[in-house]
């Protein structure tokens, strides 16, 4: 081995060890383990036929994309802390740094896939050392296929997100920039897994071949020949995405040298940076003392700025397309599953409504506001607000209130339009469920303020809170009754008690009062810890 190759190997090994330490420090690997356990438990509790149908979607849509936004969060965090400039001055090449991050996050996603696959196929695949002719694959071969599909998908998604979001200033901006690239890589293979798109042209999308490997491994069947050929195309596209991410990871000298107090919008409009915007808000507080005080002035100024932000507007209207997609796509999808898999989705309708609409919309709103809170902290807005007339705790309260308002508005749109809401659903129960579900959004904001100190930790908290808020309560339909009662220590479990068909269904008024008490207790604990961090003025 030449000296140059030896040096490159040592550099790569060193940066890989550093990436592993960072992932451990910011609990990225802990989050991967928790999500793997939660999804494996869900697969084990579901009926075997349902687990076989659901497993490929979980592995492709959730597990394989585990590290996508986390990689962007790490990149933005390094830029904020100055680590990006230090790395640029080191002998480490951008391609090596990106490769190390890809290897670590892909390894985490692949490790997550193992227990999920084992739980989903425990009752379906035989334990054999070798596959009989024409029979199912042994479990080891099935797991290898799933891991290969997850790894290929993870490399493509993580690299594309790193490249698309590398020049963004905020987490929300990075997510918005990645959507046009990620959407086709996820949507068409997802339709292919569902059987709605079954044409060779679907394999032109790089991740379709990897999705077919995941489906074949989950079913214990050898992959078709077109899927194997498509995987070669996926590998080529993964290498191209890695090269693109490495090129975009190099900081632009022009962007590095421009003053922080003058950031231009894409259309050329002047947008003040963090400290300047905070100063404007402080001036707005002084101008608004006679019209409701500093908190009211801040709320008016912030609301006006949010209305001009296309990212927040897109998040605010997101429940509408989600509801319309569910309304028009769920009936044919349910019919297809019943015909092809022999599964009747009607008994699972309440759980699907809870997971896809009632609990999902508040998680979207809470996550968006929580990430904005972290962006404000990184842009030094919160320290400036400490010197303004804004009362202590008002900033955090306004952020939590805005999350609750976004969630309530989104639920008011999504619940009736989705077509999944129980019918009939008495209005007292429906009102209690919607109000308690909307109360979960500010809890995500407060949890982020209490537990996260930077972008990476914020993404970890948001993803963990989303899983706990959606997955665990929705499992109540499959858990024993005693276990379902134990879930009531989690505030998101209370809205489901007002959903018809829930095993613990109860009257609207007691559910509303107890659910609000649980949410208030959880919020008080989060606020108490948040006031000790730098995210609370």
C-alpha positions as CSV (number, residue, x, y, z in Angstrom):
1,X,0.0,0.0,0.0
2,X,1.5,3.4,-1.0
3,X,2.1,6.1,1.5
4,X,-0.7,8.3,0.0
5,X,-3.2,5.5,0.4
6,X,-2.0,4.9,3.9
7,X,-2.4,8.5,4.8
8,X,-5.9,8.7,3.2
9,X,-6.9,5.6,5.2
10,X,-5.7,7.0,8.4
11,X,-7.5,10.3,7.8
12,X,-10.7,8.5,7.0
13,X,-10.4,6.3,10.1
14,X,-9.8,9.3,12.3
15,X,-12.7,11.3,10.9
16,X,-15.0,8.2,11.2
17,X,-14.0,7.9,14.9
18,X,-14.8,11.6,15.3
19,X,-18.2,11.2,13.6
20,X,-19.0,8.3,15.9
21,X,-18.1,10.3,19.0
22,X,-20.3,13.2,17.8
23,X,-23.2,10.8,17.2
24,X,-22.8,9.4,20.7
25,X,-22.5,12.9,22.3
26,X,-25.6,14.2,20.7
27,X,-27.6,11.0,21.2
28,X,-28.0,10.2,17.5
29,X,-27.1,6.5,18.0
30,X,-29.3,6.4,21.1
31,X,-32.2,7.7,19.0
32,X,-31.5,5.0,16.4
33,X,-31.7,2.3,19.0
34,X,-34.9,3.7,20.5
35,X,-36.6,3.9,17.1
36,X,-35.5,0.4,16.3
37,X,-36.9,-1.0,19.5
38,X,-40.2,0.9,19.0
39,X,-40.7,-0.3,15.5
40,X,-39.7,-3.8,16.3
41,X,-42.2,-3.9,19.2
42,X,-44.9,-2.6,16.8
43,X,-44.1,-5.3,14.2
44,X,-44.2,-8.0,17.0
45,X,-47.6,-6.8,18.3
46,X,-49.2,-6.5,14.9
47,X,-50.8,-9.6,13.3
48,X,-48.2,-11.4,11.1
49,X,-50.0,-10.7,7.9
50,X,-50.2,-7.0,8.7
51,X,-46.6,-6.9,9.8
52,X,-45.5,-8.4,6.5
53,X,-47.4,-5.7,4.6
54,X,-46.2,-2.8,6.8
55,X,-42.6,-3.7,7.3
56,X,-41.3,-2.8,3.8
57,X,-42.8,0.7,4.1
58,X,-41.4,1.3,7.5
59,X,-37.9,0.1,6.4
60,X,-37.9,2.2,3.3
61,X,-39.7,5.4,4.4
62,X,-38.5,5.7,8.0
63,X,-35.5,3.5,8.7
64,X,-33.6,4.1,5.4
65,X,-34.1,7.9,5.7
66,X,-33.1,8.0,9.4
67,X,-29.9,10.1,8.9
68,X,-31.1,12.4,6.1
69,X,-32.0,15.5,8.1
70,X,-29.5,14.7,10.9
71,X,-26.7,14.9,8.4
72,X,-27.8,18.4,7.4
73,X,-28.2,19.4,11.0
74,X,-24.6,18.3,11.7
75,X,-23.4,20.3,8.8
76,X,-25.3,23.5,9.9
77,X,-24.2,23.0,13.5
78,X,-20.5,22.8,12.4
79,X,-20.9,26.0,10.4
80,X,-22.4,27.8,13.5
81,X,-19.7,26.5,15.8
82,X,-16.8,27.2,13.4
83,X,-15.9,23.6,13.0
84,X,-16.5,23.8,9.3
85,X,-13.7,26.4,8.9
86,X,-11.3,24.3,11.0
87,X,-12.1,21.2,9.0
88,X,-11.4,23.2,5.8
89,X,-8.0,24.2,7.0
90,X,-7.1,20.5,7.9
91,X,-5.6,18.1,5.4
92,X,-9.0,16.2,5.4
93,X,-10.7,16.4,2.1
94,X,-14.4,17.2,1.7
95,X,-15.1,13.9,0.0
96,X,-13.5,12.0,2.9
97,X,-15.6,13.9,5.5
98,X,-18.8,13.3,3.6
99,X,-18.0,9.6,3.1
100,X,-17.4,9.2,6.9
101,X,-20.7,10.8,7.7
102,X,-22.4,8.6,5.1
103,X,-20.8,5.5,6.4
104,X,-21.8,6.2,10.0
105,X,-25.4,7.1,9.3
106,X,-25.9,4.3,6.9
107,X,-24.5,1.8,9.4
108,X,-26.9,3.1,12.0
109,X,-29.9,2.7,9.6
110,X,-28.8,-0.8,8.6
111,X,-28.4,-1.8,12.2
112,X,-31.9,-0.4,12.9
113,X,-33.3,-2.6,10.1
114,X,-32.1,-5.9,11.7
115,X,-34.5,-6.0,14.7
116,X,-37.4,-4.6,12.7
117,X,-37.0,-7.3,10.0
118,X,-36.6,-10.0,12.6
119,X,-39.8,-8.9,14.4
120,X,-41.8,-8.6,11.2
121,X,-40.7,-12.0,9.8
122,X,-40.6,-14.0,13.0
123,X,-43.9,-15.7,12.3
124,X,-43.5,-15.7,8.5
125,X,-40.1,-17.1,7.5
126,X,-38.9,-20.6,8.3
127,X,-35.6,-21.1,10.2
128,X,-33.5,-22.9,7.6
129,X,-29.8,-23.1,6.8
130,X,-30.4,-23.1,3.0
131,X,-33.4,-22.3,0.9
132,X,-35.2,-25.2,-0.7
133,X,-35.6,-25.1,-4.5
134,X,-38.4,-22.6,-5.3
135,X,-39.0,-22.0,-1.6
136,X,-38.5,-19.1,0.6
137,X,-35.1,-17.7,1.4
138,X,-33.5,-18.5,4.8
139,X,-33.7,-15.7,7.4
140,X,-30.0,-14.7,7.0
141,X,-30.4,-14.2,3.3
142,X,-33.7,-12.3,3.8
143,X,-32.0,-10.0,6.3
144,X,-29.1,-9.5,4.0
145,X,-31.4,-8.4,1.2
146,X,-33.2,-5.9,3.5
147,X,-29.9,-4.5,4.8
148,X,-28.6,-4.0,1.3
149,X,-31.8,-2.2,0.2
150,X,-31.7,0.0,3.3
151,X,-28.0,0.8,2.9
152,X,-28.4,1.8,-0.7
153,X,-31.4,3.9,0.0
154,X,-29.8,5.6,3.0
155,X,-26.7,6.6,1.0
156,X,-28.7,8.2,-1.7
157,X,-31.1,10.0,0.6
158,X,-28.5,11.2,3.1
159,X,-26.1,12.4,0.3
160,X,-28.9,14.2,-1.6
161,X,-30.1,15.9,1.6
162,X,-26.6,17.0,2.5
163,X,-26.1,18.4,-1.0
164,X,-29.4,20.1,-1.3
165,X,-29.3,21.7,2.2
166,X,-25.6,22.5,2.4
167,X,-26.1,26.2,1.5
168,X,-29.2,26.7,3.6
169,X,-29.0,29.0,6.7
170,X,-31.6,27.3,8.8
171,X,-33.0,23.8,9.4
172,X,-36.3,24.7,8.0
173,X,-34.6,26.1,4.9
174,X,-32.5,23.0,4.5
175,X,-35.6,20.8,4.8
176,X,-37.5,23.0,2.3
177,X,-34.5,22.8,-0.2
178,X,-34.3,19.0,0.1
179,X,-38.0,18.4,-0.6
180,X,-38.0,18.7,-4.4
181,X,-35.1,16.2,-4.6
182,X,-36.2,13.7,-2.0
183,X,-39.9,13.6,-3.0
184,X,-39.5,11.7,-6.2
185,X,-36.9,9.4,-4.6
186,X,-39.5,8.4,-2.0
187,X,-42.9,8.8,-3.7
188,X,-42.5,6.6,-6.8
189,X,-40.8,3.7,-5.0
190,X,-43.5,3.9,-2.3
191,X,-46.1,3.5,-4.9
192,X,-44.1,0.6,-6.4
193,X,-44.1,-1.1,-3.0
194,X,-47.8,-0.6,-2.7
195,X,-48.3,-2.2,-6.1
196,X,-49.8,0.9,-7.7
197,X,-46.8,1.4,-10.1
198,X,-45.6,-1.9,-11.6
199,X,-43.6,-0.9,-14.7
200,X,-39.9,-1.2,-15.6
201,X,-39.8,2.5,-16.0
202,X,-40.1,2.9,-12.2
203,X,-36.6,1.5,-11.9
204,X,-35.3,4.7,-13.5
205,X,-35.7,6.3,-10.1
206,X,-32.5,5.2,-8.2
207,X,-34.2,4.1,-5.0
208,X,-36.8,1.8,-6.6
209,X,-34.3,-1.0,-7.0
210,X,-33.3,-0.7,-3.4
211,X,-37.0,-0.7,-2.4
212,X,-37.6,-3.9,-4.3
213,X,-34.7,-5.5,-2.4
214,X,-36.4,-4.5,0.9
215,X,-39.7,-5.9,-0.2
216,X,-38.2,-9.2,-1.4
217,X,-36.2,-9.6,1.8
218,X,-39.2,-8.9,3.9
219,X,-41.2,-11.5,2.0
220,X,-38.4,-14.0,2.1
221,X,-38.4,-14.3,-1.7
222,X,-35.5,-13.9,-4.2
223,X,-35.5,-10.5,-5.9
224,X,-36.5,-10.4,-9.5
225,X,-33.8,-9.9,-12.1
226,X,-34.8,-6.3,-13.0
227,X,-34.3,-5.4,-9.3
228,X,-30.7,-6.7,-9.3
229,X,-29.9,-4.7,-12.5
230,X,-31.6,-1.6,-11.0
231,X,-29.4,-1.9,-7.9
232,X,-26.3,-1.4,-10.0
233,X,-27.9,1.8,-11.2
234,X,-28.7,2.7,-7.6
235,X,-25.0,2.2,-6.7
236,X,-23.9,4.5,-9.5
237,X,-26.4,7.2,-8.4
238,X,-25.3,6.8,-4.8
239,X,-21.7,7.5,-5.9
240,X,-22.8,10.5,-7.9
241,X,-24.8,11.8,-4.9
242,X,-21.7,11.4,-2.7
243,X,-19.6,13.4,-5.2
244,X,-22.3,16.1,-5.3
245,X,-22.5,16.3,-1.5
246,X,-18.7,16.5,-1.3
247,X,-18.7,19.4,-3.8
248,X,-21.5,21.3,-2.0
249,X,-19.9,20.7,1.4
250,X,-17.0,23.1,0.4
251,X,-18.0,26.5,1.9
252,X,-18.3,29.3,-0.6
253,X,-15.8,31.9,0.0
254,X,-18.2,34.6,-1.0
255,X,-20.8,33.3,1.4
256,X,-18.2,33.0,4.1
257,X,-17.1,36.6,3.8
258,X,-20.4,38.4,3.5
259,X,-21.6,40.4,6.5
260,X,-23.9,38.5,8.8
261,X,-26.2,41.6,9.2
262,X,-27.2,41.7,5.5
263,X,-28.7,38.5,4.1
264,X,-30.6,38.8,0.9
265,X,-33.7,36.7,0.0
266,X,-33.6,34.8,-3.3
267,X,-35.7,37.6,-4.9
268,X,-33.3,40.3,-3.8
269,X,-35.3,41.6,-0.9
270,X,-33.3,42.7,2.1
271,X,-33.6,40.4,5.0
272,X,-31.8,41.4,8.3
273,X,-29.8,38.7,10.1
274,X,-30.4,37.4,13.6
275,X,-29.1,40.3,15.8
276,X,-30.6,42.9,13.5
277,X,-34.0,41.3,13.4
278,X,-33.9,41.0,17.2
279,X,-33.1,44.7,17.5
280,X,-36.0,45.4,15.2
281,X,-38.3,43.3,17.4
282,X,-37.0,45.1,20.5
283,X,-37.9,48.4,18.8
284,X,-41.2,47.0,17.9
285,X,-41.7,46.2,21.6
286,X,-41.1,49.8,22.6
287,X,-43.4,51.1,19.9
288,X,-46.1,48.7,21.0
289,X,-46.1,49.3,24.7
290,X,-49.3,51.3,24.4
291,X,-51.0,48.6,22.4
292,X,-50.8,45.5,24.6
293,X,-47.3,45.7,25.9
294,X,-44.0,44.1,24.8
295,X,-45.4,40.6,24.4
296,X,-48.2,41.8,22.1
297,X,-45.8,43.9,20.0
298,X,-43.4,40.9,19.7
299,X,-46.4,38.7,18.7
300,X,-47.5,41.1,16.0
301,X,-44.0,41.6,14.6
302,X,-43.3,37.9,14.6
303,X,-46.7,37.0,13.0
304,X,-46.1,39.5,10.3
305,X,-42.6,38.1,9.6
306,X,-44.0,34.5,9.6
307,X,-46.6,35.4,7.1
308,X,-43.9,36.6,4.7
309,X,-41.8,33.4,5.2
310,X,-42.6,30.9,2.4
311,X,-41.3,28.0,4.6
312,X,-43.7,28.6,7.4
313,X,-46.6,29.3,5.0
314,X,-45.9,25.9,3.4
315,X,-45.9,24.2,6.7
316,X,-49.1,25.9,7.8
317,X,-51.0,24.7,4.7
318,X,-49.4,21.2,4.7
319,X,-52.4,19.5,6.4
320,X,-54.6,20.4,3.4
321,X,-52.7,18.3,0.8
322,X,-52.2,15.6,3.4
323,X,-55.9,15.4,3.9
324,X,-56.7,15.4,0.2
325,X,-54.1,12.7,-0.5
326,X,-55.7,10.5,2.2
327,X,-59.2,11.2,1.0
328,X,-58.5,10.2,-2.6
329,X,-55.7,7.6,-2.3
330,X,-56.7,5.7,0.8
331,X,-59.9,4.0,-0.6
332,X,-58.1,2.5,-3.7
333,X,-55.1,1.6,-1.5
334,X,-57.3,-0.2,1.0
335,X,-59.1,-2.1,-1.8
336,X,-55.8,-3.1,-3.3
337,X,-54.5,-4.4,0.0
338,X,-57.7,-6.4,0.6
339,X,-57.5,-7.9,-2.9
340,X,-53.8,-8.6,-3.0
341,X,-53.0,-9.5,0.6
342,X,-56.3,-10.7,1.9
343,X,-56.3,-8.1,4.7
344,X,-59.4,-6.2,5.7
345,X,-58.3,-2.7,6.6
346,X,-61.6,-1.7,8.2
347,X,-60.7,-2.8,11.7
348,X,-57.5,-0.8,11.5
349,X,-59.2,2.4,10.4
350,X,-59.4,4.1,13.8
351,X,-55.7,3.4,14.4
352,X,-54.8,4.7,10.9
353,X,-56.8,7.9,11.5
354,X,-55.0,8.4,14.8
355,X,-51.5,7.9,13.4
356,X,-51.9,9.7,10.0
357,X,-54.2,12.6,11.0
358,X,-55.1,13.2,14.7
359,X,-51.6,12.8,16.1
360,X,-49.5,13.4,12.9
361,X,-50.7,17.0,12.2
362,X,-49.7,18.3,15.7
363,X,-46.3,16.7,15.4
364,X,-45.8,18.5,12.1
365,X,-46.7,21.9,13.6
366,X,-44.7,21.3,16.8
367,X,-41.6,20.2,14.9
368,X,-41.7,23.2,12.6
369,X,-42.0,25.7,15.5
370,X,-39.3,23.8,17.5
371,X,-36.8,24.0,14.7
372,X,-37.5,27.7,14.3
373,X,-36.8,28.1,18.0
374,X,-33.4,26.5,17.5
375,X,-32.7,28.7,14.5
376,X,-33.5,31.8,16.6
377,X,-31.0,30.7,19.2
378,X,-28.3,30.1,16.6
379,X,-28.9,33.5,15.0
380,X,-28.4,35.2,18.4
381,X,-32.0,36.4,18.6
382,X,-32.8,35.0,22.0
383,X,-29.8,36.7,23.8
384,X,-30.8,40.1,22.3
385,X,-34.4,39.5,23.5
386,X,-33.1,39.2,27.0
387,X,-32.3,42.9,26.9
388,X,-35.7,43.9,25.5
389,X,-38.9,44.7,27.5
390,X,-40.2,41.2,26.7
391,X,-41.2,39.6,30.0
392,X,-39.3,36.4,31.0
393,X,-40.8,33.3,29.5
394,X,-43.0,35.3,27.0
395,X,-40.9,34.2,24.0
396,X,-41.2,30.5,24.9
397,X,-44.9,31.0,25.6
398,X,-45.6,32.7,22.3
399,X,-43.7,29.9,20.4
400,X,-45.8,27.2,22.2
401,X,-49.0,29.1,21.6
402,X,-48.2,29.5,17.9
403,X,-47.6,25.7,17.6
404,X,-50.9,25.0,19.3
405,X,-52.7,27.4,16.9
406,X,-51.0,25.8,13.9
407,X,-52.0,22.4,15.1
408,X,-55.6,23.4,15.8
409,X,-56.0,25.0,12.4
410,X,-54.4,22.0,10.7
411,X,-56.7,19.6,12.5
412,X,-59.8,21.7,11.7
413,X,-58.9,21.2,8.0
414,X,-57.5,17.6,8.0
415,X,-60.0,15.8,10.2
416,X,-63.1,16.4,8.1
417,X,-61.3,16.4,4.7
418,X,-59.2,13.2,5.2
419,X,-62.3,10.9,5.1
420,X,-60.8,8.7,7.8
421,X,-62.6,10.3,10.8
422,X,-65.0,7.9,12.5
423,X,-68.6,8.2,11.5
424,X,-70.7,8.8,13.4
425,X,-68.5,10.8,15.8
426,X,-70.4,12.8,18.4
427,X,-69.2,16.4,18.5
428,X,-68.3,16.4,22.2
429,X,-65.9,13.5,21.7
430,X,-64.6,15.0,18.4
431,X,-64.0,18.4,20.1
432,X,-62.2,16.8,23.0
433,X,-60.0,14.7,20.7
434,X,-59.0,17.6,18.5
435,X,-58.3,20.0,21.5
436,X,-56.2,17.4,23.3
437,X,-54.3,16.5,20.1
438,X,-53.6,20.2,19.4
439,X,-52.2,20.5,22.9
440,X,-49.4,18.0,21.9
441,X,-47.7,20.5,19.5
442,X,-46.6,23.0,22.2
443,X,-45.3,20.0,24.2
444,X,-42.9,19.2,21.4
445,X,-41.7,22.9,21.4
446,X,-41.2,22.9,25.1
447,X,-39.4,19.5,25.1
448,X,-37.0,20.8,22.4
449,X,-36.4,24.0,24.5
450,X,-35.7,21.8,27.6
451,X,-33.6,19.1,26.0
452,X,-31.8,20.5,23.0
453,X,-29.0,23.0,22.9
454,X,-28.2,22.9,19.1
455,X,-29.5,21.8,15.8
456,X,-28.5,18.2,16.1
457,X,-30.0,17.7,19.5
458,X,-33.1,19.5,18.3
459,X,-33.5,17.0,15.4
460,X,-33.0,14.1,17.8
461,X,-35.6,15.4,20.2
462,X,-38.1,16.2,17.5
463,X,-37.8,12.8,15.9
464,X,-38.0,11.0,19.2
465,X,-41.0,13.1,20.3
466,X,-42.7,12.4,17.0
467,X,-42.2,8.6,17.4
468,X,-43.5,8.7,21.0
469,X,-46.4,10.9,20.1
470,X,-47.6,8.9,17.2
471,X,-46.4,5.3,17.3
472,X,-46.9,4.4,21.0
473,X,-50.4,5.7,21.4
474,X,-51.5,4.1,18.1
475,X,-50.3,0.7,19.4
476,X,-53.1,0.8,22.0
477,X,-55.4,-1.1,19.5
478,X,-52.9,-4.0,19.6
479,X,-51.8,-3.9,23.2
480,X,-53.4,-5.8,26.1
481,X,-55.8,-3.6,28.1
482,X,-53.4,-3.2,31.1
483,X,-50.6,-2.0,28.8
484,X,-53.0,0.4,27.1
485,X,-53.8,2.0,30.5
486,X,-50.0,2.3,31.2
487,X,-49.7,4.5,28.1
488,X,-51.9,7.1,29.7
489,X,-48.7,8.5,31.4
490,X,-48.0,9.9,27.9
491,X,-50.1,13.0,27.1
492,X,-50.6,12.0,23.4
493,X,-52.5,8.8,24.5
494,X,-55.4,10.9,26.0
495,X,-56.9,12.2,22.7
496,X,-57.4,8.7,21.4
497,X,-59.7,7.9,24.3
498,X,-62.3,10.1,22.6
499,X,-62.0,8.2,19.3
500,X,-64.8,5.6,18.7
501,X,-63.4,2.1,18.6
502,X,-60.6,2.7,21.0
503,X,-60.3,-0.1,23.6
504,X,-60.4,2.5,26.4
505,X,-63.0,4.8,25.0
506,X,-64.5,7.1,27.6
507,X,-66.8,10.1,28.0
508,X,-65.7,13.4,26.5
509,X,-65.6,15.6,29.6
510,X,-63.4,13.3,31.8
511,X,-61.1,12.6,28.9
512,X,-60.7,16.3,28.2
513,X,-60.1,17.3,31.8
514,X,-57.6,14.5,32.5
515,X,-55.9,15.0,29.2
516,X,-55.4,18.7,29.8
517,X,-54.1,17.9,33.3
518,X,-51.5,15.5,31.8
519,X,-50.4,17.9,29.1
520,X,-50.1,20.8,31.7
521,X,-48.0,18.6,34.0
522,X,-45.7,17.6,31.2
523,X,-45.5,21.2,30.0
524,X,-44.6,22.5,33.4
525,X,-41.8,20.0,33.8
526,X,-40.4,21.0,30.4
527,X,-40.7,24.8,31.1
528,X,-38.9,24.3,34.4
529,X,-36.0,22.7,32.7
530,X,-36.1,25.1,29.7
531,X,-35.6,28.1,31.9
532,X,-32.2,26.7,32.8
533,X,-31.0,26.6,29.2
534,X,-29.9,29.2,26.7
535,X,-33.2,28.8,24.7
536,X,-35.3,30.7,27.2
537,X,-35.0,34.5,27.6
